[in-house]
Amino acid sequence: MTDAARIVIVDDDRAIRWVLERALAQPDLQVECFERADRALERILERPPEVLLTDIRMPGLDGLDLMARVRETYPDLPVIVMTAHSDLDSAVASYQGGAFEYLPKPFDVDEALALVRRAVAHARERQSPAAVPEGLTAEIIGEAPAMQEVFRAIGRLSQSHITVLINGESGTGKERVAQALHQHSPRASHPFIALNMAAIPKDLMESELFGHEKGAFTGATAQRRGRFEQADGGTLFLDEIGDMPPDTQTRLLRVLADGEFYRVGGHTSVKVDVRIIAATHQNLERLVEDGRFREDLFHRLNVIRVHLPRLAERREDIPRLARHFLAEAAKELDTETKVLTKEAEEHLTRLPWPGNVRQLENTCRWLTVMASGREVLVDDLPPELRQREAGEVSPGDWRAAFRDWADRALAAGHTHLLEEAVPDFEKILIETALKHTGGRKGEAAELLGWGRNTLTRKLKTLLPALADD
Ligand SMILES: Nc1ncnc2c1ncn2[C@@H]1O[C@H](COP(=O)(O)OP(=O)(O)OP(=O)(O)O)[C@@H](O)[C@H]1O
């Protein structure tokens, strides 16, 4: 078993500290409470915990200052903020890019415990490579020929500082390969910093990459080092590079050419030595053709290309990957490791896996929690995976695709998702029902389970071309 995870709690309210200390009194957690943020900061700098839980409003150093200070030294330390909603925006802005969770007050103790456990798992997954023995963070499973090709590339590139562009669908392991490239490079003892372009609001991107000076914009209360500076001597992994806005592309190109840049609002240039590994699931050539990605930047990044195959193109790896993820999930949840029956393993091997390795990993985590016995049967699989054979579209597929859409939309900063999704959802059902009834609306309403009047009303707003006037 791994050591107990250390959690630091900061709140000036004694009652909250008391409740949390009891809620988190678990064998796998070790809690330290602080009434004042300055004391907590001293402790954190002396010995960083796995997770920090902090209130925002406190006398003296407040939660925002505390996060800013912690972030300078431990940019990836997961922070859980306990606060009323009104303070959330400033909290997010001050910890932008770091792992961040939000626990609205008043909270439920089970919810707090679940959130802390998730943050611990996250912290352990992302522990800085420098602190973890080599090989452990980037173990890549792959015996399929397509993966052997990837390993050969990692080997060939191991002594180099060259820029690499990794291509592959979401969840195929691009970040993992980037980590492996870093760990097997001469830069291994320096930081590996990962940044996902799709997850950062556009207006914060430049400050995230290049840092800012105090007073550069509203909210810039202190000077901040950007990811480029943090990665000095090491590797900067730019995920979803296709989502980088044009202005930032221009700036990045200049940095790559000159090796120096200015912090936002700064007048002194900063010199860095950073290796770039970029990744995308998009077709960058097409983005260049469409004028959405700078051609010169594309050529700078596209020096060596590594392609990660979809999981469905390396099915032979599925059993080993599944065993590995089941063992990992058991360790993480401190429970026994589930074992797949031959039938379940064969079934998993035939599925289409649109979410690739990440979907398989999540499925294994799900099974570890949900399967009733130690042996996993086909019937234990989540319902949407039970029936599905490769290439066949089952009624459950849309849920996975839909979940994926919601994930991406949120990661890209969309809000009001229901307003976006519900009309499309209804439109698709109406169109399909009408197709089945040859356009007869009364019957279509029945198929949908609506009254005729409801359908008429919906058609007017959603599909005016089909509405009666
Ligand atoms: N070959 C592999 N062996 C073991 N674990 C893997 C492998 N490939 C991927 N994983 C795991 O699967 C998950 C998804 O991988 P990763 O985050 O690297 O994918 P990605 O292609 O960067 O995804 P995205 O484009 O969505 O960010 C991670 O938890 C990673 O550790």
The ligand as an SDF file (V2000), in Angstrom:
LIG
                    3D

 31 33  0  0  0  0  0  0  0  0999 V2000
    0.0150    2.7820  -23.7450 N   0  0  0  0  0  0  0  0  0  0  0  0
   -0.4250    3.1510  -22.5440 C   0  0  0  0  0  0  0  0  0  0  0  0
   -0.0780    2.4280  -21.4500 N   0  0  0  0  0  0  0  0  0  0  0  0
   -0.5490    2.7660  -20.2390 C   0  0  0  0  0  0  0  0  0  0  0  0
   -1.3650    3.8040  -20.0160 N   0  0  0  0  0  0  0  0  0  0  0  0
   -1.7370    4.5600  -21.0490 C   0  0  0  0  0  0  0  0  0  0  0  0
   -1.2840    4.2700  -22.3650 C   0  0  0  0  0  0  0  0  0  0  0  0
   -1.8140    5.1750  -23.2010 N   0  0  0  0  0  0  0  0  0  0  0  0
   -2.5630    5.9980  -22.4540 C   0  0  0  0  0  0  0  0  0  0  0  0
   -2.5250    5.6380  -21.1570 N   0  0  0  0  0  0  0  0  0  0  0  0
   -3.2890    6.3040  -20.0700 C   0  0  0  0  0  0  0  0  0  0  0  0
   -4.5390    6.6710  -20.6270 O   0  0  0  0  0  0  0  0  0  0  0  0
   -4.9230    7.9770  -20.2190 C   0  0  0  0  0  0  0  0  0  0  0  0
   -5.0460    8.8900  -21.4180 C   0  0  0  0  0  0  0  0  0  0  0  0
   -3.7600    9.1460  -21.9490 O   0  0  0  0  0  0  0  0  0  0  0  0
   -3.2400   10.6170  -22.3000 P   0  0  0  0  0  0  0  0  0  0  0  0
   -3.7670   11.6390  -21.3480 O   0  0  0  0  0  0  0  0  0  0  0  0
   -1.7800   10.5410  -22.5010 O   0  0  0  0  0  0  0  0  0  0  0  0
   -3.9950   10.7870  -23.6940 O   0  0  0  0  0  0  0  0  0  0  0  0
   -4.0110   12.0290  -24.6970 P   0  0  0  0  0  0  0  0  0  0  0  0
   -3.9160   11.4630  -26.0650 O   0  0  0  0  0  0  0  0  0  0  0  0
   -3.0050   13.0310  -24.2620 O   0  0  0  0  0  0  0  0  0  0  0  0
   -5.4800   12.5560  -24.4800 O   0  0  0  0  0  0  0  0  0  0  0  0
   -6.0660   14.0240  -24.7970 P   0  0  0  0  0  0  0  0  0  0  0  0
   -5.7460   14.3240  -26.2090 O   0  0  0  0  0  0  0  0  0  0  0  0
   -7.5350   13.8360  -24.5590 O   0  0  0  0  0  0  0  0  0  0  0  0
   -5.4280   14.9220  -23.7910 O   0  0  0  0  0  0  0  0  0  0  0  0
   -3.8770    8.4410  -19.2320 C   0  0  0  0  0  0  0  0  0  0  0  0
   -4.3080    8.1400  -17.9260 O   0  0  0  0  0  0  0  0  0  0  0  0
   -2.6630    7.6050  -19.6060 C   0  0  0  0  0  0  0  0  0  0  0  0
   -1.8730    7.4290  -18.4740 O   0  0  0  0  0  0  0  0  0  0  0  0
  1  2  1  0
  2  3  1  0
  2  7  2  0
  3  4  2  0
  4  5  1  0
  5  6  2  0
  6  7  1  0
  6 10  1  0
  7  8  1  0
  8  9  2  0
  9 10  1  0
 10 11  1  0
 11 12  1  0
 11 30  1  0
 12 13  1  0
 13 14  1  0
 13 28  1  0
 14 15  1  0
 15 16  1  0
 16 17  2  0
 16 18  1  0
 16 19  1  0
 19 20  1  0
 20 21  2  0
 20 22  1  0
 20 23  1  0
 23 24  1  0
 24 25  2  0
 24 26  1  0
 24 27  1  0
 28 29  1  0
 28 30  1  0
 30 31  1  0
M  END
$$$$
